[in-house]
Amino acid sequence: MNTKRKRYTLGEFLQAAETWITFYTQERPYEELDTLSPLHSAKPHESEDIPSLAL
């Protein structure tokens, strides 16, 4: 049985982490927000956009 796993570079990891965090904090629907993402929930209230994570 071959159990070798692909190794990723730090850059690949950071890109994947940034993508996941952006999805989780800005795009994922929240039940508490009537299934809207935080970004879409803020728009009608003229709130500022949710800042993105800069890595």
Secondary structure, DSSP 8 states (H G I E B T S, - for coil): ---------HHHHHHHHHHHHHIIIIIS-BGGGTTB-HHHHHGGGT---------
